[in-house]
Structures are given as C-alpha cells and as structure tokens.
Amino acid sequence: MINYIKVALLGNPNTGKTSVFNALTGLNQKVGNYPGVTVEKKQGSCRLDRVTKAKILDLPGTYSLNASSMDESLVVELLLNKNDPDFPDIAVVVTDVENLKRNMLLFTQIKDLHIPTVLVINMSDQMQRKGIKIDLEKLEEKLNTSVVLVSTRDNSGLDQLKQVLVDYRSIPSVPILDPTTIDQDYFESLSKAFPNQPLYKLWLVITQDVNFNKLKRKKVIDTAQFKTQSQLDLKKLQHRETVKRYQTINQILKETYQLNLDEATDLRSRLDNLLIHKFWGYVIFFLILMTIFQAIFDWSSVPMDFIDTSFARISEWAKKQMPEGILSDLIAEGIISGTGGIVIFIPQIAFLFLFISVLEETGYMSRVVFLMDRSLRKFGLSGKSVVPLMSGTACAIPAVMATRNIENWKERLITTLVVPFTTCSARLPVYMILISLVIPNERLLGINYQGLTLMGLYIIGFLMAIFSASILNRILKSPNKSYFVVEMPDYKLPMLKNVGITVWEKTLSFVMEAGKIILAISILLWFMASFGPGNNFSNAEQIVKHQANNSDLSESELENKIASFKLENSYIGIMGKAIEPVILPLGYDWKIGIALISSFAAREVFVGTLATIYSVESDSQETIKNRMAGEIRYDGTRLFNLPTGISLMLFYAFAMQCMSTLAIVKKETNSWKWPIIQLFSMTAFAYLAALMAYQILK
C-alpha cells in the first residue's frame, strides 16, 4: 500500500525553487489555477521510496509571510488553514547558498507555525568557487531541523532530501523565535485569550487582516478584540518582528556560515555594467531579439514544410481509403485539415519558448526588467510591468494574471489594458504563414527579411502598448507613487532539464488548449461550408455545368468550379458575403472575413479556418500554404499579395482577437467596463491601421 504525503515547496524568487521542483517531479506535473483566483498553481508527484509517494505543491515565490500581493497571500492562507486539502505535512524552504541570510527569514516564520520544516540550501555546487563554507551539523542543531545541501545541476542531495521527506514525523516543530520578545504585554495577553492556539499563528491572522482587509476568507479564530490597534502600531510590531528574526539569523550564521569573497563578483559586476547600460543594454537586447527571430524562421522552416506536406498527403490518403460520403469528407477536410492547422506551428512555438526559457535560466531576464524600468516609468508603468509584458509574448492570459504583483492599482490597471498589444504565441501562426506568403525569403548582409519582419511586428506591438499606456496615464489619476525593487540573480548556464521541461510543458499547453478550439471550430466550419440552404447549393452541379456549357473546361477545372460555387452558397459563404462590404476596403474577401470572425475564439484559428475552407473547395493534396498562395480575386490578381498581407498582419497586431483574454480582464478588473473599452478601442484602431496600410500599398 502506497503512503502519500503532502509537501509544500516554498522560497524567495530566484532561489532555484522551480529547479528543485523539476528535479523531483520531472514531467509528472500539472498546472492550473487556485480556486477562485487567477494565480498559477503547480503540482507534481514524486516517489520517495517503495511505499511512499509525495504530492508536491510548488507555491508562488514570497520573501516573507508579511504578504504584499495576492499570490503571496495565498501562501499565508494555505499555511494558516489546516482544513485546506493542500495543507502540507511538511514544508520545504528552498534557499540560495549565496543569499542564505535573506532567505532564512521566510524559513523561521514558517517553522514558527509548528509545521515540520526542512531547509534546503540550493546551488551547493558553487560553494567552493564562491568561497563558502557551512558547518552543517551545527546549523541543524541551531535550527532544530534537517538541512540538506542540494545541487540540481549535478543532481546531488536529492536522494537525501527524499529520505528526509519520508522521515518527516521525526522533524521537531519547535519555534525559533519567542513572539513575546517582540512585545511582551501584547503577546502575553494574546496567549491568555487563546491558550490552545500557536501564538505566531494568531499574530499572522491579525496582521494579514490588516494587510488584506478586503480579502474574503474564513477567519481561523475570532481575534477581533486584538485588531483595535491602529495599522501603524501593528506595522511597528511587524517591523520589530523582522528585526528580531534577523538578529537571531545573524547569530546562527555567524557560527555556521563563512564567506571569502573572490573575483567572481567582479566578473558579475562587469557583465551587469554592460547588460544594463543605459545605451549598450538596449543595443544588446535588440541584437538578442533579432537573433531569436532569425533562428525561429531558419530553424523551423524544414519541420514546418514537412508537417504541411504530410498532412496534405494524409488527407488525400484518407479520402482514397474511405468510401465517398459525408464521413469521408468530415475526416479528410474537417478533422485532418484542422489538426494540421495546429501541428504545423509546433516548431515555431517550441523554439520561441526555448529561447525565453534560456534567457530566464541564465538570469538575463531580470536584467531586462531592470533595464526597461527606466523607460516605462515615463508612461505610467513600472519595472514590474515588464514581467507581464514579457510573459505576454507567450500568452496574454497568464500575463494579465501576473499584474497582481503590481501593488499600485493605476499601474496594475494600465498594464492589464495594454498587455494584449504584445505579440503572443497565438499570433505567431498568423504572422508566420502571412510572412512566408508576402515577404521574400532573401537576405541582406546575412539578415533574413522574413525574420526582420517578424521582429518588427513584435516591436510594433510593444510600442503600441507603451503609447496606449501613456494615454491611460494621463486619463487615470492616482495619488500613490510606487517603488520598484528587483533581485539580480547570479549568471549561470541554463540547465537542459529545466529548459526541456519548460518547452515541453508550454508547447503541450499551447497544443492542447488551442488545439481543442481549433479542431472544434474546424469541424463546425466544415459543416457550414459543406451544407447550405436553397436551390443554388442543392443544384450547384447542374447550374455550373449549364453556365460552362460552351466552355472548354477540363474535368478537374469543372469540379473546382462546382466546389467554389457550392462554397459561396453554403451557410458559411452566405455569412461571409454579408460582411464582405465592411472588409473589402482592407483588401479582404469573404473567406478571410470568415477567418477573422472565427479567430475571435483564438487568433491561431485564422490559419485553421482558411485551411478548412480551402480543403472543402479544392484538391486536398495541396498544402495550406500553396492553397493560400494560389487564391485569386475577382479581377484575377493574387489575393495574398503584399498590401493584403501587411494589412492582415497589422490588423492582428492591434486587434483584440481573443475572447479568453477579454474574460480574464473582466475577472481581474471585476467589471465589464474595461474589457468592452479594450475590445472596441483595439478593434477600431486595428481596422484603421489595416485600412491605411492596404490603401497606401495597393
């Protein structure tokens, strides 16, 4: 029989907590949201020995239990509530070997909640190089717990950590700090009033109610009589608690921790002086971005072409193997084409997440956040806004969630409203197919025009976000000023395991989430394109043959004309024709109009929609790209030419083509006012930008 234990993984940001989580759980992970809130919840499982398995919860990074944001408050909420299904049997606090003093504040607070708590000192492989020595036995004696040295880079210490988790019942729950030393009269009266409750737990209940007076949660106990003091008095007590804890930590580390500085710090300083330089920092960041987008195009072209051709062949093979009929058409033209519209973009998505993961692993992303803070403050944003703006390149939904770390409501609202302008991975399929159709695959001084165009679209989106933020900054008023603090982690080589898990997890999430929508819409579109009302659709073959009676058409040309006539008179054709007058000035026909409407469910549906429409209309052996390239207007010119391609790219760069993002903005702002403003203003601007681009370029 397997025994299960619940493990909470905690720690400051940038301590390697995620690396420890990945090392323990591997791919046995699932990501979701905490019930009722949009903060990411990461869970995994790990077998500790033959009879014990751990359920590991990777909690949001926090510096202390004096929470200042919603994700930090969730940590406190969990640790205070024994009735929570995720309440841990044991807490593992991950610390960085170079910042042990600061990291241990959180450890002492958690241990004082009478929860069995283990201290994990990560990056132990750097101790010798950094001149660090730790007396492990004495440290364990002083902290009255188990201390494990871990290096996820060389997988050392993990087996010892697993054994400690198995024996968690033997870990003492003795507090480190006596709260009465903070204020004897106050805490003694609190202890007398609630003699059967842990004193520090009572204190946290009181102070967290001050910090989050609008937070809806069940009180652990009724401490109303102790909340009558002013916030200022309680803040002073909190400050005194922090001082007392650091005094205790300093004394412990004085006896157990030695540091001899070497030249490594000088190397880091020289790199920082270059990478966050007010001029060269931006130049280097620009060059890194250009390299990334060049690589995305160059590396992904071969697997993309292979996937595109393969699905065209699979569709044709399916048609030949199955008897003619509705089921055969549904599978070949609806399901297979829709699936191809998802799979074809896996290479680009994977490469994008690969580069983002490498930048985060090396510690460079924190430098970018610091660098951009200087510029963003002029537009009503802070350095903390960079995190949502950067994560918006993956998906706007978690980017909007990430704004909860911004304390100032004005900066948080502005960031929430402008994040959708940043180019997310859902736009990437649209950009990739359009760029490959209208931008020549040529180079100037080794720079690929297509990669340069892709980078330009990312920059345009970011600049539009900044421009919108400056307008909102003038409209919205807030008397409070915010301050930006960011930690600069050490530079380190990226761990292949962490990078691999991130790429796999993010790419799989994209495929599963986008795939469900694309496939469902593809099947719906196939139905709407394969059936229609009235005699024109029912008698399409006779009508076309009668019209072509005197024309010298081959059998295949006649079949294509019949298919096109049926498509125009199908349900989807009628809907497309209805909106064509509105989009015709942008250079779009009714088929593109259908793709625009359907892609509101998810931007990447645009390509899948056209793939389904063209599969119904033409020879399914052709690739998606060739079908789009061969599409002709009424006047005989190519539909997807440079003016139309640029117009479409600009429309998708600026339009709010994502109902999921609207839903999450509504949830974060608790009002439909802001998402509706967002929808109409972004769509109107996108229409005008696309209109001007097409009319000028044509």
N, C-alpha and C positions, 0 to 999 in steps of 0.2 A: 504493500500500500504506500502511495506517494504522499509525503507530508509537504504542505505548501506553507511558505512564509512570505509575508508582505514586507518588501524593502523599499524605503523612500530614499532616493538619491538626491542629495542637496549640495549646494555650494555657491560661491560667488561666481559671477560671469567670468569667463576666460580662465577657469582653473582646470579645464580638461574633463569636466563632468560628463560631457557627451562622449568623449573618447572612452572613458571607463564604462559608460552605458553600452556603447557599441562593442567593446571588448567582451563584456559579459553576455550580451544578448545576441550579438551577430545580426542576422536577418529576422530573428524572432521578435519583431517589433510591430506595433500598430500605433497610428497617430490619429487622434481625434480632438474633440474639444471638451472642456469641463462642462458638465450640465448647467445650462442657463447662461453661460458666458462664452466669449469667443477667445479664450486663451488656450494655446495648444497643449494637449495632454498626450504625453508619450509614454507608452507602456511596453514592457518586454518580459520575456521569460528566460530562465537560466537554470539548468540542472546543476545543483551544488554537489550532490553525491548520489549514490544509488537510490536512496529513499527520500531525498529532499529536493524540492524544486522551489525556486524563488520567483515571485511575481514582482518585478522591479518597476517602480514608477519614477520617471525622470522629471523632477519638479522644476518649475521655472527658476532661473538664477536669481539669487537675492543676496544682498550684503548683510542683512540682519533681519530680526523679527520685528523691528520697528518699521513696518512696511510703508512705502511711499507711493505705490502703484497697485493696480488691480491684480496683476499677476503675482506680485509679492504677497498681497493679502490672502491669496488662495493658499499659499504655503502655510501662513499662520492659521487660517481656517481649518485646514486639514489636521495640523498638529494639535489643535485645541479640542477637536471633536472626536472622541473615541468611538462614537456611533457611525462615523463615516466609513463606508465599505472599503476605502483605500487607506484607512488609518494604519500606520506601519507597525509591524512587530519590532523592527529595528530601523534606525536611521543611519545612513552612511553619508558623512560630510566629506566631500572631496576638496582638498586644498592644494594650492600650488606651492612647491618647495621653496620658491623664492619670495613668496608673499605670505608666509605662514602666520605672521603676527596679525595681519588684517583678516585673513580667512578664518582664524580661530575665534573671532567674536561670535560668528554665527554658530560655531560648534558649541561654545559654552552656553549660549542661550537655549539651544535645542536640548542639550544634556540636562539643563535645569528643569525641563518639563517632565523629568522622570521617565524619559523614553530611552531604552538602550541605544547608545550612540557610539559609532565607530569613527575614528579619524583616519582618513586615507590621505596620505601625502603623495601627490602625483608628480610625475616628471622626475622621479628619483634617479634616472639615468644621467641627469645633468648635475648631480650633486658634486661630483669630483671636479668637473670642468668649472663649476661656479665657485668652488672652494667652500662648500657647505658640509658641515659635519653635524649629525644628530645623535644624541645619546637616547636610543630608542627605549631601552628598559626604564630609564629614569623618567622619560616623557610619559610612558604608560602609567608609571607609578603616580606621577603628579596629576595626570588627568583622570586616573582611576578608570581606564578603559583600554581597549585594544587599539594600537596604532599600526597601520600597515603601509609600508613603502611600496608604491606601485609605479611601474613604467609601462604605459600602454604601447609605447614604441617597440620595446623588446619583450613585451608580454611577461614581465617579471612581477611577482607579488599577487597575481590574480588567483592562483591556487590557495595562497594563504588567506586572501580575502574571503574566498568561498568557504573555507573552513571556519573562519570567524563567524560568518553568517549562520552556518549550521549550528554553532555553539552559542547563539545569541543570548540564550537564557542565562548564561554564566557571566554576562557583562553587567557590572554594577550600574544602578540608576542613581547613584549618589550625586547631588548637585555640586557644582563647582563654586558658585557664589551664594553667600547667605544674603538674601534680599534685605534683611533688617539692617545691614551695614549701609544701605542707601539712605534710609530714613527710618530710624528705629521706632518712633512713635506711630508713624503711619502704618508700617508693615506689621507691627505687633497687634494693632487694633484690627487690621485686616485678617490676621491669623486667628484672632479670638472669635471674630464674627463667623469665620468659615474654617473650623478646626480640621475638617476632614478633606480639605482641598489643598493641592500643591500651591504653595504661596506664589511662585513665579507665574504659574498658570493664571491665577487670579489677577495678577498685575497686568498680564498681557490682555486679558479680557477687557480690563478697564481702559488701558491706553489705546487699544485698537478701536474701541468705540469712539474715542476722541478723534483719531485719525480718519475714521470712516463712519461719520455719524449718519450717512445716508445708506450705508451698507445694510442690505436686508439679509439677516441671518439669525438663527435661534441663539439666544444667549445661553452660554454654558451654565451660568448661575445668575442670580439676581444680585448685581453689585451696585445697584442704583445709589445707595447711600454713600458710596465711595467715589462717585462721579461728580460730586458737587463742587469739587475744587476747580479752579479756572484751568483752561487749557495751558496757560503759561506755567502754572505750578506743576502740572503733570509733565510738561515738556522739560522743565528743570530737573524733575526726578528721572526722566528718561536719560537726560544728558549725564546726570550723576551716575546712573547705572552703567552707561558706556565707559565713563572714566574708571569706575571701579573694576570693570571687566578687563580693561586694557592694563590696569595696574597688576592684576592677577596674571594675565597673559605674559606681560613683560618679565615678571619674576620667574615664571615657569621657563620661558625661553632663554632667560639669562643663564640658567643652569643646564639646559639641554640642547641649545642651538648655537652653532658657531658659524660665522661667515667671514671669509677672507676674500676681499674684492680683487678681481683680476682685470685683464684688459678686455674681457668680453663686453663689459658695459660701454667701453669706449667705441667698440665696433657698432653696437646698437645705436649709440648717440650719433655716430657719423651717418648711419643709414637713415635715422629719423630726420636729421638736418636736411637730407636730400629729399626724402619722400614726402615730407610735409612742408617743404619750402614754398613760400608764397608765389613763386613763379615756376620753378622746376617741378614742384609737386604736381601741378596741373598738367604740365607737359608730359610727365611720366605716366600719369593716369590716362591721358588721351592716347598715348602710344600703346599702352596695355589694352585699352578698349579696341583700338584699331587692329591689333594683333589677334584679339579674340574673334572679332567678326570676320576677319580674313580666314582664320582657321575654320570657323563654322561652315563657311561656304566651300573651302577647298577640301576639307576632310569629309564632309557629309555628302558631296555630290555623287560619289560612286555608290554607297549603300542606298541612297535615295533613288537613283536611276534603276538599280537592281530591284528594289521593292516595287516601284511603279510598274516596271515591265512584268514582274512576277504576278502581280495581282491582275493585270490585264490578261495574262495567259490563263490564270486560274479561272477567271470569269468566263473566258471563251471555252475552256475545257469543261466547266460545269454545264454550259449550255449544250455542248455536244453530247455529254454523258446522260443528261436527263431528257425525258420526253418533253416536247414543246407544250407550253401551257403557263398558267399564272404562277405556279410554284417555281418553275424553272426560271422565269423572268425575275421573280422576287429574290431568289438566291443569287443569281448572276448579276443583276442590275441594281438590286437594293442592298442586300447584306454584304456581298463581296466587295462591291464598289465603296460602300460606306465604311467597311473595315479598312480598305486600302487607304481611304482618306484620313484614317487615324494613324496607321502604322507607318506610312511614308514619312512622317515628320519625327519619328522617334530619334533618328540620328542627330538632327539639329537640337532637339530638346535635351538629349543626353549630353551633347558637347557643351551646351550653354550651362547646364548645372555642373558639369565637370569643372569648367573654368571658375564659376562662382565659388564652388567648394574649395578649390585650390587657393583662391585669394583669401577666403576665410581662415583656412587651416594655417596659412603662413603668417597670419597676424596683420596682413596688409590692409584688410577691410576696415579695421579700427582706425588706421591712419587716414583712410579716405573719409571716414566720418568726421574726424577731427579737422581735416583739411577743408571740407565743404562747409563746416560750421561758420567760418569767417564770411563766406559769401551769402549763405542762406539767411543770416540774421537781418540783412537789409530788406528782405522780402517777407518778413513776418514769420519765418521759420527758425528752428534751432538746429543744432547738430544732431539732436535726437530724431529730427525729421528725416535725416538721411537714411536711417535704418529702414523705415517703411518705404521710402523712395527707391532704395536699392533693392529691397526684397520684392518690390513691385515688378521688377524685371522677371521674376518667376511667376507671381500671380498677385493680382490686386487684393484678393480676399484676405490672405494672411497679412498682407501689407497694411490693410485697414485695421486689422486686429492689433498689429504692432504699435499703432498710435496710442494705445492705452498706457504705454510707458512715458508719454509726454504729460507732465503734470498740468501745465498751463492750458486751460480749456480753449483759448483762442488759437494757440499754435496747434493743438490737437485737432480742432475742427478744420482749420485751413489745410493741414496735412491730409486729413481724411478726404477732403473735397478735391484735392489736386493729384492724389496718388494715381487715379485711373489714367492720367495722361502718360505716365511712364509705360514704356513698351513691355507688356507682359509676354510670357511664353505662348499664350493663346494667339497673339498677333503674329508670332513668328511664322506659322504655316502660311498665312495670307501673304506676308511680305516675301517669303521665300519663293512661292510659286509665281507671284507677280514680277518680282525682280528678275527671275530666270527667264520670263517671257519678254520683258521690255527693255532690260538693261543688257548691253553686250558683255559677253564673257571675255573681256580683254583686259590688258594690264598697261599701266603707265608707271615706269620706274619700279616695277615689281608689285605695284599696288593694284589689286583686282577692283574693277569698277563696281561689281556686284557687292563685294564686301564693304566697299566705301559707302554705297547707297544704304546698306543695312545699318551701318554705324550712324549715318546721317539721320535715319528715321528715329533711332534711339535718342540722339541728341535733340532733335526737334521736339520729341515728346517731353523730354526733361525740361527744355527751355520753356515750353508751353506751361508746364506745371509751375515753374518759377514765376512766369508772367501772371498766371492766374492767382498765385499766392500773393503777389504784390498788390493786385486789385482788391482781393479779400482783406488784406492787411489794412487797407485804407477804409474799407467799409465797416469791418468789425472793430469794436473798441474793447480794450481790456486794460485795467489799471495795473495789473500784476506783471512784473518782469520775471523772466525765467533765467536759470543759470545752467550751463552745460558742463557736465563732468563726464569724461570718458577714460577708461583704463586702456593703456597701451600694453598689450601682451608682448612677450618676447617673440622675436622672429624664430621660426622653426620650419624644418622641412615638413611638407604635408605627409600625413600618414595615408598610405594607399588604401588601407582597410576603411578608414573613415570616409575618404573620398568616394570609394566604391559603394559603400552603404548609402551615402547621401545621393549619389547619382541614381542608383537603383530605386531607392525609396521615392525620390521626386519624380523620376521618369515614369515609374509604375503608377504613382498617384495621378499624374497627368493623363496617362493612357486610360486608366480605369474611370476617372471622373469625366474627362472629356469624351472618352470612348462611348460611355453609356448614352450621353446626349447625342453624339454624332450618329451612332447606329440607330437610335430610336427615330431621330429626325429623318435619316436616310430612308428608313422603311416607310415612314409617313409620306415623305416626298415622292417615293417611288409609287405609292398607291395613288397620290394625287396626280402624278404625271402619267399614270397608266390607265386612268379612267376619266371619263368626262360626261357632261350632260348633252343632250340634244342630238340631232341628226348628223351634224358636222363630224362629231367624234365617231359615232356608230358607223357612218357610211364613208369614212375617210378614204378607204382604198378605192371605192368607186368614183368619188369626187376627184381625187388626184389623177386617176387613170383617164377620166374624161377630160380633165384640163390638159393632160400631157398626150392626148390622142395623136396629135400631129407632130409631136416632138420625138427626136431620135435619141431616146434615153436608154442607157443600159439597164439591166435588171437591178444592179446594186444601186444605181442613181435613183431609179424609181422607188426602191424600198426606202432609201433615205428620205425622199420627198414625202412619202406616206408617213414615215415616223415623225418627221418635222411637223407635218400638218396635224397629226393626232396630238402631238405635244402642245401645239398652240391652242388647240380646242379642248385640252384637258382641264381639270379643275385648277391645276397649278398654272397653266397657261392663261386662263381667264383672269386669275388673280394677278399674275404678272403684268398682263396687258393693262389692267386697271391702274396700276401705279406707274406705268412707263412714262406718261407725260411729265410726272414730277421729277424723274431721274434722268430723262433724256438729255437735258442741258448739261448733265455731268459726264455724258459720254457713255451711259449705261443702257443696256437693253433690258427687256422684261425678265430675261433669265438671271441677269445679275441682280435685278430687283428682288427676285425670289430669294437669292442667296443672302442679300442684305437683311431681309426680314427674318429669315430662319436663323441667321447668325446672331440675332439678339439673344438667343438661348446661350450661345457661346461663340466667341469670334471665330474659332477654328472651324466651325461648322460651314463657313463660307466655301471652302475648298470641297468638302464632302458633298455639299448641296449641288455644286456645279458638276462634280463627278457623277452624281446620281442622275441629274438631268441629262447630261451628255451621254451617259450609258444607255438611257432609255431611247435617246434619239439616234445614236449612231452605232457603228461597229464597236463592240465591247473589247475587241482585241487591241484597240488603240490605247495608249497611255493617257492619264489625266492631262498631262502637260501638252501632248500632241492634240488632244481634243480642243483644249482651250486655245492653242496656237492657231488651229485651223478654223476657228469660229469667224464667220463673215457677217458684216452688217448688210442692211438692205441695199446700200449703194455699192456693194462688192468689196469694200475695204476691210482690212482686218479689224476685228472688234478689240482685241487686246493689243493695242499699239501703245506708243509712249505716252500720249496725252491721257488715255483712259487708265493706263497702269499707274501713272503718277497721281491722277485724281483719286483712284481707289485707295492707294497707299496713304494718301493724306486723309481721306475720309476715315479709314481705320485707325490712323494715328491719333485722331482727335475725338472720334465719336464714342459715346458710352454704349458700346455694343455688348453688354454683359448684364443680364438680369440678376445673376448671383451677386455681383458687386453692388448693385442697387439695393438688394435685400440686406447685405451686411452693413451698408452705410445707414440704412434705416434702423437696423438693430443698434448700431453704435451711437447714433445721434438721438435715438428714441423718438423719431419724428419722420413723417413722410415729406416734410417741407424741404429738407436739404437734398435728398435723393432726387426729388422731382425737379428742383432747380438745376441739379447736376445733369440730369438726363436732357432737359430741354436746351440748356445753355451749351453743353458739349455737342449735341447733335446739330444745333443751329450753326455753331462755329465750324463744325466738320463739313456741313453742306456748303457753306460759303467758301471755305478753303478749297474743297474739291471742285466747285463751280469755277472759281477763278483760275485754278491750275489747268483745267481742261480747256476753257475758253481762250486762255493765253497760248497754250502749247499747240492747239489744233491748227 
